[in-house]
Amino acid sequence: MNHLPLIIKREYLTKVRNKSFIIMTILSPIIMIALIAVVAYLSQLNNSKERTISILDESGMVESIFKSTENTNYVILNDVSIDDAKKQVEEKEQYGLLHISKGESIDDVLDGIKFYSKDTPSITLMEGLESKLERKFTDLKLQEQGVDIDKLKSSEARISIAQESFLGEKSSKIDNVVKLIFGGFAGYMLFMFIIIYGNMIMRSVIEEKTSRIIEVIISSVKPVQLMLGKIIGTSLAGITQFIIWIILGGILMMVVSAIFGINMAEMQAPQQELMQQAMETQGADMKIQSLISSIYNLPLTNLVIMFLLFFIGGYLLYSSLYAAIGAAVDNETDTQQFMLPILMPLILAVYVGIFTVIEDPHGTVSTVFSFIPLTSPVVMLMRIPFGVPIWQQVVSVLILIGTFMFTVWFAAKIYRVGILMYGKKPSYKELYKWLKY
Amino acid sequence: MNNLLVANSVSKNFGKFTALNNVSIEVPKGSIFGLLGPNGAGKTTLIRVINQITMPDSGSVMLDGQPLQSHHIRDIGYLPEERGLYKSMKVGEQALYLAQLKGLSKSEAKKRLKYWFDKLEIGDWWNKKIQELSKGMAQKIQFVVTVLHQPKLLIFDEPFSGFDPINANLIKDEILQLRDEGATVIFSTHRMESVEELCDHIALIHESNKILDGKLQDIKREFKTNTFEVGLVTNNEVNLTNLIKEKFDVSKADFKSLNDDLKLNIKLNDNDTSNDLLRFLTSKAEVNHFNELVPSASDIFIQTVKNS
């Protein structure tokens, strides 16, 4: 008698109808978007504030480089002593005063540059000023050495090395960044999914134990069926939640950015910074085009198929372990000792993914970890955008499926015995004995 | 084919611990079979083997002449001692779910549930959550779910725990009625008075071994001591007692009576019948109480367990 659909349906409906599940589903994206909006709004507020900075250039060398912009207003002071200038700036509540003192030579002047302000100035502002001054003084020094600046500028060469594999596949730095984002996103999604919904499965197994319904159910259903039904039902609920999050998040994002006029896309996520750096080296007009083409260049079909295979395989592998833990213990506090061995490979996978795959997607470490079943889903998903030979992908998936079947068998054994055990906090030794019952 | 369930030398070990050691039982069709034994004797393990929750290491179980198979799940209704329901699920939904797991169609399950809910007057609980009900109320629902699919074999493990006397009686009557309608019942309990009331067969398990089984009546006959409780009206108690002591084994008895009689337990001599005793007594005094001492299930239980 196959009760699997019935069990899946019950698990799914109970999860989805659960009040805290509903609240979390609706509230999470709202909270996330609200947080992003607040941060974005505040940082915009900060940036858009007009700053006035007074410049007292006693050397007379660099006055010309300070041109007021939208956000920063430069006021050039002339013929005042530094003390008067300070007083003046403070009275007018200006942001700060840049003082360039007189000097015999350029080197002397360089030593005598100071910035006065009421509060500690922001790092970006200081960096901006520094780079402005550096550029100007470099030019001045070059001139002093008798170098023709115009000639120097015109003879600067810009290089962007075109990359091509031996098979003729073209790639570029921007491609790599796009690949990284795709791989990282896939790996991270899987990681989050396993942690959130693995825990949910574990709790639902524990609930069945504590409410003592388990023996009633087990007298009509095989434990393996119950376990699989639980895993699948909970996963479907999880997918539902994820989809709602994405849709709701997207809608809210649009609404919020429409209302507050904040361009969320301009938020400086670390990846975007990377992307910008990559893009800056290319011609500006090519930016968008190359971005789109690099997305098209990704092995998309391969990526989607493998994403599904590794996602499902990896998720089922871990969730059956979570189910076994749930069956082995009586309450959630007892789960700690068993959680660590599960979380370790998962965290390791993410670290390997972030640190090794980025550096060298086909190096020994990345390759090895993309075959080990507990880490392969995350690591392989991160590697695939960089082009992994099909045989490697197939072997890795096969290993994963083999391990998954073994784990389900193993988990089912623990589950079968564990769900009927009460009042004992089992040790690893005891779990081993259960395998033989 | 008079036995619905036959277990043939079933053994089960958990590691070094032996939970069942060559236990065989035969449960006749249409009987109420008491499975008795002290805590930890192995009753629950045996029940779990019958329910195919635990697989035996050796031995076999036959249901209705066939070795146990997974489809037999539908022929068995099991109310475990450790029982509960999903706390946050509604009563009706939950009962439907459990009934469907036993192979009933949704519409059939609904129809039968309505019948039972009306019968036990719990119809208005349908949309309540289990956590809103008392323990006794939840037990009633569990009982309904156990019998709903009209199994041939019903297994109740401590069915009356958590019930008040009124509801316990109600459930007892339902069990008897189910038996009369043709179901066979295995009944595991520590409460000897309900064994006395309900069971016609018993098996006693102690420390993983079956130490006694058979018809309750036969077992009682086996355990009877041929002792009679006697109430005598007399002026001279000491004299009369001594007179009887000359011929029989006598001890003091204690039973409720309207009169201030001389109360004695008298054991029959080997070749005597109860009539011989009665004749002897009537010749000496007026007899207003004469009753054979039948060993209670409780006595048998304690005695057997102690002796083994």
Contacts between the chains, C-beta under 8 A, distances in Angstrom:
chain1	res1	chain2	res2	distance
A	1	B	70	7.0
A	1	B	71	6.7
A	1	B	73	7.2
A	1	B	74	7.5
A	1	B	103	6.0
A	3	B	100	7.8
A	3	B	101	5.5
A	6	B	97	7.2
A	6	B	100	5.6
A	6	B	101	6.5
A	7	B	101	8.0
A	10	B	97	5.5
A	14	B	86	7.3
A	14	B	88	7.2
A	14	B	89	6.5
A	18	B	88	7.2
A	207	B	86	7.8
A	207	B	87	7.9
A	208	B	86	7.8
A	211	B	84	4.3
A	211	B	85	6.7
A	211	B	86	6.2
A	211	B	87	5.4
A	212	B	82	4.8
A	212	B	83	5.7
A	212	B	84	3.2
A	213	B	83	7.4
A	213	B	84	4.6
A	213	B	85	5.5
A	213	B	86	5.8
A	215	B	53	7.1
A	215	B	78	7.8
A	215	B	80	4.0
A	215	B	82	5.5
A	215	B	83	6.8
A	216	B	78	7.4
A	216	B	79	8.0
A	216	B	80	6.3
A	216	B	83	6.0
A	216	B	84	7.6
A	216	B	85	7.8
A	216	B	98	6.8
A	216	B	142	7.3
A	216	B	145	7.4
A	217	B	98	7.6
A	217	B	101	6.9
A	218	B	51	8.0
A	218	B	53	5.2
A	219	B	51	4.6
A	219	B	52	7.9
A	219	B	53	6.1
A	219	B	73	6.9
A	219	B	76	7.2
A	219	B	78	4.3
A	219	B	80	7.2
A	220	B	73	5.5
A	220	B	98	7.4
A	220	B	101	4.2
A	220	B	102	5.2
A	221	B	101	5.8
A	222	B	70	7.4
A	420	B	48	7.6
A	420	B	53	7.2
A	422	B	82	7.2
A	433	B	15	5.4
A	436	B	15	7.8
A	437	B	14	6.1
A	437	B	15	7.7
